[in-house]
C-alpha cells in the first residue's frame, strides 16, 4: 500500500516512530516489512516496548537488520514518516518522550502515515491533543468515531483486514455506494410521472424564492415526476416565470391552507416544508395545518425555517408529527434552537445528539455536519461524503429536494435521508474537482448529480472487486 502511494518517497527512506504498546509493535512490523522490501528504514523508539508481544516483534525486526536512530539524535532525511507512537486506547495529551518525538515529527515537512490514528487523537471524541496531522491513516476492523470527526487530522483513511472480528456495535455504520446501489433502483420502462413521485414544496416567501427553487430543481434532478411549490402570490409569479416545468399554487402563509392548497397537499407523495418559509410568529400554526392536510402515508421533510419556527416549541412539533413518517434535517444552529439541552453533544458525540432528538420527536433526524449522522429510534447511519464547498447557502435546500423525492418514491425514510446525504456529498466531490470547493455553488452540485446516478448504476451492475487487504478507503475531503 505504501509503495503504491509513495514510491518516490520510499526511495528516500522511512523513519518509523514507535511507542511502548501494541501500536509501537505494529510500527516495528511495518519497519521489518519495509526493510525486507529493500526500503531504507530506521526506527526511532520513544520508549522501549514493554509488553511481551511488541517486545518480541521489535526483537524480530532488529534480528532482521532494521536499523535504529535516537529520538533526539541526528536523523537521515526521510521521505516518509510512520507514526506508531500511540494507539486506539490513548486519551489526553501525549507526555514525556512520546510528546517530544511527536513534536519533532510535526516540525518536519514530510508526509506522515499514522497507524490507528495520529498520536494524540482521541478516537472516541475526535479531539486532537497533539501536533500531528496524517496524510494517510491506516486502521483495522473499522472506523472509530474520532476518525470521522477529525477528518483534517487523519487524512485519507484505510481499513485493512488483519483477521479481526466484525466491528463493535458502537462503531459508526458508514453508508457506502455499494449500500445505495441496491436501494436506488432504475425506473421501469413503462413508468409514468405519477409513479415517480409528486413532491410538494411549501416555502419561498417573498424575497426568498431561491430556496424553494433550489429544492424543486433538486427534486427534479433526483427523479421526481411532478414538483409543486406552494408560495405566496408574488413568489408564484417569479417561480413560474423562471421554471416552466414547475407547478405552483398561490397560498398566503399568514392564513390556513386554502381549498386548492389542501387538495394539492392531499395528493402529494412527499412534502418539503421550510425552504424560504419565513419566521413569522404565525408560521407554527401554518406548518401544523399543512401537515394535517397531507395524507398520513406521505413522508414529511422539515428543513430550514420549517424547523426554526418550532424553537422552544418541541412538544408542539412532536404532536404535529405523531403518526407520521418525518425527516428533520437540521444543521448545528437549527439543532441548538430546537434542542438546546442536547447541544453539548454536537461536537464530540453527534450520534448521541441525533439519536436523542429522534427519540424525542419520533422522527428521522439527519444532523448535518462532519460527519453527517442519520438517526431513527433503532438505527444510526453515518455519511462521510462531501467537502467544505457544501458550506454555502442553498446546499441544505438541495439535500431536502433529493431526500424528499427518494422518500416519496418509496424508500424508507432513514435510508432516503442517508442516501440523499451521500448522493449530495458525492456530487459535491465531483463538482469540487471541476470548479474547486472554494468556487462551488449548489447549482454545480445539481449539475454533477447525473454522474452520481451513472456511478450507482455501474456499481449495481458490476460491484467493485475486493482489494485485499484493503476493506474500505475513505479519501480526505477536497478542501480547495
N, C-alpha and C positions, 0 to 999 in steps of 0.2 A: 504494500500500500504506500509506504514512504517513497519507495523507488519510483512509483508511478507519478506521484505528486511533486517530488523534489529531486529529480535526477541530477540537476546541476549542483544543487546544494550538498547532496550526499558526497559528491566528489571532493568537496572542501573539507568534509569531516563533520562529525556529530559529537556534541557533549551531552551526556545523559546525567541529569541531576537527580540523585536518589535520596530518599529519606529512610527512616528506620523500619517502616512497616511493610505490609504486603504491597503497597503501591511502589515502594522502593524496590521490592523484589521484582515487580513487573519491569521496572527500569533496567535492572540487571539482565533480565531475559531479553529485552529489546537490544541491549548493548551486545550481548553474545550473538544474537541473530545477525546484527549488522556486521559484526566482526567476521562471522562465518561467510558473509556475502562479499567480503573484501572492502567494506566501507571503513575508512579511518574513524575510529570511535574511542572516546575517553569517558570515564565515569568520574563525576565529582560527587562524593558522598558527604552529605551534611552531617549525618550521624551513622555509624556503622549499624548494619542490620542486627536487630535484637531477637526476633523470633526465629524459630528453627527453620521454617520454610524460606523466608527471604535470605537468611544467612547461608543456606545450602545453595540457592541459585547464585548468590554472589560468589561463593567459592568455585562453583562450576564455571562461571564466567572468567574468573581470574585464571583458573587452570587452563581455559581455552585460549588465553593470551590477551584478554581485554585489558587495556591499559587504564591507569587512574591518574587524575590530576587533583591537586589540593583545591578545596573550595575557595580559598583566599590566596592561592598562589598564582603563578603565571599559567595562562591557558593558550592553546593554539587559537587560530582564528577560524572558528567553526562556521559552517554554512547553515547549521540547523541545531536547535536545542530541543531536548526532550525533558519535559517536566514530570518527574516521578517522585516528587517530594511528599505530597500529602494526598490521601485517598478520599473515598466517599464518606468515611466516618469523621473527618476532621471538622471541627467547629471553631469559630473565632479566628483571631488574628494569628498568623504564624509567629513563632517565637524563636529566639536564640539562633543557633546555626542555620536552621531552616529558613528563618526570615532573612538572614544575611545572604544566603545563597540565592533566594528568590529575588532579592533586590539587585544582586549582581546580574542575574539573567535579564531582569527588566531593563537594565541600563544598556544592554547590547541590542543593536538594531538587527536582530536575527529572528526569523520565524521560530515560533515555539509550538511544538506538538505536545499537548497535555494528555496524560493518562488519567482517565476518570474525569478530571476537570482541572483547570488552572489552580495551582495551590493557593489556598486562602478562600476559594469559593465554597460557600456553604451550599451543598447540593440539595438541601431541604428548602431553603428560603431564597436562593439566588443572590444573596448578599456577598460581594467580594471584599474580603478583609485584607487582601494583599495587593501587590502591584502588578501582577501578571495578567496578560491577555494572550490567549492562544490563537494561532492561526487555524489549527485543527485540534479537536478534542476527540480522543478515542475512548469509548466506554464499552461496557459489557452488560448484557442482559436486557437493557432498555434505557430509555431516557428518564432521568430523575427530574423532579420539578425545577431544581435550580438550573439545569441545562437549558430549559425552555424560558426561564425568566431572565437569564443573564446572557442573551444572545450576543451582545457585543464582546463579552469576555471569553466565550467558548469558541467562537469562530465556526468553521464547518464541523458538524457533528457526525460521527460514525459509530454505529453499534456493531461490534464484532462478536461472532459466535465462538465461544471457548467452552461450549458444553454446559453452560449454566441452565438451570430450570427456567420456566416461564417467569416473566417479570412479576414482582409482588403486586398485590391488588391495589395498593395505594399509589403506584406509579401512574403517570399520565397515560391515557389511552389516546394515542395520536391518530388523527384522521389522515389517511393516505389516498392517493389517486386510485390505488387498487381497490380500496373500500368503495369508492364512489363510482368506479367504472361499472360495477354491477348494480348500483342503485339508480343511476341516471340512465335510463334505457332509451333506445331510439323510438321515434314515433312509428306507429303502424302506418302502412302505406295509405289506408283509406281513412285516416283520422280527419276530423273536421274541426273548425275553430272552436265549436262549443265543447269539444273534448280536450282541448289544450289548456283550458282554464280561463275563466272570466275573473280578472283581477280588478278590484275596486280600490282606488286610492283616494283617501279623504285628507285633503291638505291643499297647500298652495294658496294661502290667504293673499290678499293684495299686497304686492311688493315682495312676495316670497314664492312666486310661481316656479322658480328654478328647481327647488327641492322636489316638488311634485313631478315636474317634467323629467328630472333625472330618474326618479323612481319608476315612472312609466316607461322610459326608454330601457331601463334595466329589465323590467318585466317582459317587454317585447324581446329583448336580447336573450332572455332565459327561456323563451319559447311559449309565452302566453298567447292564447288565441284571440282574446279580447281584453282591452285595457280601458278602463273608465277612470276619469278624475272627477270627484265631487268637490266643487270650489265655489266661492262667491262669483257673482255675475261678471265683475270686472276681470277677474282672473281667467274665467272661462273664455272670454273673448281673446285674451292673449294666448292661452294654451291652444285653442282651436286654430288660430292663425298660423302657428308655428309647427303644428304636428297634425297633419290631416288624417293619420291613422289612429289618432287618439279620440275616444268618445268622451264627451263632457256633459255634466249636469250642473246647473246653477243651483247653489244652496247657500243661503246665509248661515254663517257659523254662529250667529247670535240667536238662532231660532232652532226649534226642533226640526228633524228631517221632514221635508215636505212629502206629499204623496209620490212624486216622481222619484225622489231620492230613496224613499222607503222601498219602492218597487225594485229599484236598481239594486239596493243592498240585499234585498231578499233573494235575488237571483245570482248573487256573487258566489264564486267558488273559494275566494280568499280575499281578505281586505288588509290594506296597509293604512293605518291611522297615525297621522302625526307629521309627515314631512311638510314643513311650512304651515302648520295648522295655526300657529299663534298661541299666545299665552293669556288671553283674556280670562277674567275670573269666571266667565260662563262656560269655558271650554270643558271642564269635567262633566257637566250635565250633558253637553252636546255629545261628547265621546260615549257616555253611558247610553244615550239614546241611539247612537249609531250601532253600538254593539248589540243592543236589544233588537234592532231591525234586521240584523244578519241572521241567516239560517244557523241553527245550533251546530250544524256539521261543518260550517265554513271556518277554516283557521283564520285567526286574527293576529296581525303583527303590529305591535305598538313600538314606535320609534320617535326620537326627537321630541317635539312638543307634545306628542301623544303620551309620552312618559312624564315629561317635566311638569305638566299641569296637575299631576297627581302627587307632587312633592308634599309630604305631610298628610296625604290622604290615602295611605296604603290600604286601609280597611275598605274604603270605597272601591278602590281598584280591584282588590281581591273579590269583593262581592260582585262587581260587574263581570268579572271573568269566570265566575263559578260555573262549572259545567261546560266550559268552552275549551277548545284547543287554541292556545295562545302562545305566541312567541314575543318576548321582550328583548330588545337589542340595545341596551344602554352602553354608552361609553362611561369612563370613570366619573365624570362630572354628573351625568344623569343618575348613575348608580348612587352616588353620595346624596343627591337630592331625594331620591326615593327611599334609600335605606341608610340613613346616617349612622345607625348603630352597627352596621356591618362594614362601614368604610375602612376601618382599621385593618381589615384583611386584604384590601385590594392589592397592595404592593407585594406582600410576601406569600399570600395564600389566596389567589383569586378563585381557586377551586372551592374552598370553603365558603367564600362570599357568594359565588354564583349558586352553589347548592342551597345555602340557607335562603337566599332570595326566591329560588324556585319553589322550595317547600312552603314558604310563607304565602306565595300567591297562587300556587297550584298551576304554574305556567312554566314553559321552557324559557330559560334565561340565557341569552347569548351575551356574555360580558366581553366587550371588545377590548383588546389590549395586546400585549406581548407576553405570553401567547393569548389567543382568544380561547375562552372557556365556555362550553355549552353544557348546561345542566338541566336535567329534569329530576323528578322525585327519586328515580332509581338509577340514573346513568350520568356519567361525566365524560365528555369528549373534549379533546384539546386540538386546536388548529394552530399550526406554526407557519402557515404560508403568509406571504406578503412582505412589505418593506415600508420604510418611512414615507414613501410617496403617497400612501393612503391617509396620511395625517393631514388631510385637507378637506375643506368644506365640500360636501356632496358625496363623499365616499360612503357614508352611512346610508344615504338615500339609495345609492346603487345596490348596496348589500340588501336592503329591505326589499327592493323590487325582485331580486333574484330569489331570496328566501320565500317570499310570499307566493311566487309563481311555482316553485318546486312543491311547496305545501299544497297549493291549490290543485296541482296535478296528481296529488295523492301520496306524496312522500310523507312519512311520519314526521311530525313537527321537529323533534330533536335532530333527526337526520337531515331534514330540509334546512334547518338553521346551520348545522355544521357544514353541510355540503356547500351552501351559499358562501360561507366564510372562506372555505378552502378555495372554491372556484374564483371568488373575487381576488383572493390573495395570489393565486396562480396567474390570473390575468394581469394583476398589478406587476408581477415579476416580469412577465413578457413585455408589458408597457415600459417598465423601467429600463429594460435592455434596449428598447427602441429610442426612448426620449430622455432617459435618466430619471431617477427617483425625484430629483430636485425639480424637474420641469413637468412631472406627470400631473395630469388632471383626471377627474372622473371619466371624462369622455374618452381618454386614452385607454382606461380600463375597459370600458364598454367595447371599444374597437378591438381589443385583444380577446374578448370572450369567444369568438369563433375558433380561435386556436386552441382554447381550453376544451371546447366540446370535441374538436377533432382528436385531441390528445386522449381524452377519456374514452372515445370510441376505439381508438387504436389499442389502448390498454385492455379494453373489454375483449377485443378480438384476439389480441396477442399479448397476454400478460408478460411483463419483462422477465427475462430469465433470472434465476438465482445467481448471486455473485459471492459465493462463499470466499472468505469468512465474513463478508460484509452483509449484515442482516438489514440495515437501513442506513440511509445517508440523508442528512438534512443540511443543505447549504446555508451559509451565513446570509442574513438579509442583504439585499442590494442597497447600498447607502449613498450612492452618488447618482 
